[in-house]
Amino acid sequence: MPHTLQVAYPKTADTTFDMTYYLDRHMALVRDTWGAGVAGVAVSADAGLDPQAPFHVIVTMEFTDRAALDTALGNSAPLMGDIANFYTGARAQVLIGEKLL
Protein backbone atom coordinates (compact mmCIF):
# COMPACT_ATOMS: atom_id res chain seq x y z
CA MET A 1 0.00 0.00 0.00
CA PRO A 2 1.36 3.48 -0.84
CA HIS A 3 2.39 5.66 2.08
CA THR A 4 2.53 9.44 2.26
CA LEU A 5 4.56 12.02 4.09
CA GLN A 6 3.00 15.45 4.41
CA VAL A 7 4.94 18.43 5.72
CA ALA A 8 3.07 21.63 6.54
CA TYR A 9 4.91 24.88 7.25
CA PRO A 10 2.79 27.02 9.63
CA LYS A 11 2.30 30.66 8.70
CA THR A 12 2.38 33.18 11.53
CA ALA A 13 3.59 36.72 12.06
CA ASP A 14 6.88 35.22 13.28
CA THR A 15 7.62 32.92 10.33
CA THR A 16 9.47 33.46 7.09
CA PHE A 17 9.39 31.17 4.05
CA ASP A 18 11.63 31.50 0.97
CA MET A 19 9.59 29.89 -1.80
CA THR A 20 12.30 30.24 -4.46
CA TYR A 21 14.86 28.45 -2.31
CA TYR A 22 12.32 25.80 -1.35
CA LEU A 23 11.31 24.97 -4.91
CA ASP A 24 14.73 25.30 -6.55
CA ARG A 25 17.12 24.01 -3.89
CA HIS A 26 15.28 22.10 -1.17
CA MET A 27 13.07 20.07 -3.47
CA ALA A 28 16.14 19.26 -5.60
CA LEU A 29 17.79 18.01 -2.41
CA VAL A 30 14.73 15.86 -1.72
CA ARG A 31 15.05 14.31 -5.19
CA ASP A 32 18.79 13.79 -4.80
CA THR A 33 18.51 12.35 -1.28
CA TRP A 34 15.41 10.20 -1.55
CA GLY A 35 15.46 9.54 -5.30
CA ALA A 36 13.49 6.62 -6.65
CA GLY A 37 11.77 5.98 -3.32
CA VAL A 38 9.50 8.96 -3.95
CA ALA A 39 6.71 7.98 -6.33
CA GLY A 40 5.15 11.46 -6.49
CA VAL A 41 5.28 14.96 -5.06
CA ALA A 42 2.65 17.70 -4.78
CA VAL A 43 3.52 21.13 -3.40
CA SER A 44 0.58 23.38 -2.51
CA ALA A 45 1.16 27.00 -1.54
CA ASP A 46 -1.04 29.64 0.02
CA ALA A 47 -2.85 31.26 -2.93
CA GLY A 48 -3.36 34.51 -1.06
CA LEU A 49 -7.14 34.14 -0.95
CA ASP A 50 -7.33 33.89 2.83
CA PRO A 51 -5.28 36.36 4.88
CA GLN A 52 -5.61 33.96 7.81
CA ALA A 53 -4.30 30.92 5.89
CA PRO A 54 -2.55 28.68 8.44
CA PHE A 55 0.29 27.45 6.21
CA HIS A 56 2.84 28.82 3.76
CA VAL A 57 3.17 25.45 2.02
CA ILE A 58 2.01 21.87 2.38
CA VAL A 59 3.97 19.22 0.51
CA THR A 60 2.73 15.67 0.01
CA MET A 61 5.23 12.99 -0.96
CA GLU A 62 4.02 9.56 -1.96
CA PHE A 63 6.11 6.44 -1.47
CA THR A 64 5.46 3.09 -3.12
CA ASP A 65 5.19 1.32 0.23
CA ARG A 66 6.10 1.49 3.91
CA ALA A 67 9.61 0.15 3.27
CA ALA A 68 10.36 2.99 0.83
CA LEU A 69 9.09 5.53 3.36
CA ASP A 70 11.14 4.00 6.16
CA THR A 71 14.27 4.07 3.98
CA ALA A 72 13.70 7.73 3.18
CA LEU A 73 13.09 8.68 6.81
CA GLY A 74 16.30 6.91 7.77
CA ASN A 75 18.17 9.25 5.42
CA SER A 76 16.49 12.55 6.29
CA ALA A 77 19.35 14.34 8.08
CA PRO A 78 20.44 16.37 5.00
CA LEU A 79 16.86 17.54 4.47
CA MET A 80 16.28 18.44 8.11
CA GLY A 81 19.54 20.39 8.13
CA ASP A 82 18.39 22.43 5.14
CA ILE A 83 15.10 23.68 6.60
CA ALA A 84 16.63 26.75 8.26
CA ASN A 85 17.72 27.94 4.80
CA PHE A 86 14.10 28.55 3.74
CA TYR A 87 11.85 28.48 6.83
CA THR A 88 12.24 30.17 10.19
CA GLY A 89 10.11 31.02 13.19
CA ALA A 90 8.27 27.74 13.87
CA ARG A 91 8.53 23.99 13.50
CA ALA A 92 7.07 22.21 10.49
CA GLN A 93 4.19 19.83 11.13
CA VAL A 94 4.43 16.27 9.78
CA LEU A 95 1.79 13.66 9.00
CA ILE A 96 2.77 10.15 7.94
CA GLY A 97 -0.07 8.17 6.48
CA GLU A 98 -1.39 5.46 4.21
CA LYS A 99 -2.90 6.53 0.90
CA LEU A 100 -6.56 5.52 0.99
CA LEU A 101 -7.81 6.96 -2.33
N, C-alpha and C positions, 0 to 999 in steps of 0.2 A: 504494500500500500504506500502511495506517495506521502511524504511528510513535508511540512512547511516550517519555515522560520520567518517570523514577522518581526521587524524592528521598527518601532515608532519613536520619533524624536519629538518630545513635548515642546510646545511653543509657549513661552511665557515672556514677560517683560525682561527677564534676566538671561534669556538664551540667545545665542547667535548660531546661524546655520549658513555655511558657504556652499550654495547649490552647485556652483561651477566646479569647485574642488571635489565635492561629493560625486557628481556624475562623471567627471573626467578622470580623477585620480583614485578615489576610494573604490568605486565600482570596478575599475580596471584591476585594482588590487584584489578584490573579491574574485574576479575571474582568474587571475593568475594564481591565487592561493588555493581556491577550492575547485577550480577547473571543471572537469567533466562531471563531478558529483552534483553540480547544480543543473537541474533539468530546465529551469525557467526562472525568470526574474521579472517582477513588476514593481516599478517605482511610482508612487502616487504622491504628488505635492499639493500643498494648500493652493487652491485656485484663486484665493483672494475674495471669495464670495461671502465669507463669514469672518468678520473681524475678530470673533471669539474662537476661531478654529483652534482645536487643542494640539495640533501637531504641525510641524514644518513638513515632514515627510514620513510616509510609511512605506517600507519596502517589504515585499513578500518574495521569498526564495523557495522554490520547490525542489525537493530532492527525490530521487527515484524510489528510495525506501529508507527505513530507519538506519540501516548500516551506513548509507551514504551521508546522512545527516550526522550521525555519530562521528564519522571520519572527519567531516568538515569542522565540527565543534572541537574536536581534538587538535585542530590546527588553526585556531582562531586568534592566537596571540598577535600576529602581525596586523590583523584587522582591528582588534581592540586597541592596539597601540596607535592606530591612525586616527581614531575618532576625534581626539583633541585638535586635529588639524582642520576640521570642518564644523564641529559642534561643541559649544561650550555653554555652561550655565545650569545643566541638569543631566540626569542619567537617562539614557535611552531605555525604553520599555521593550521587553522581548516576550513573544508568545511562540512556543513550539507546539505544533499540532499535526494532526493527521488530515489529509485532504479528503473531505467527504463528498464533494460534488466537483 
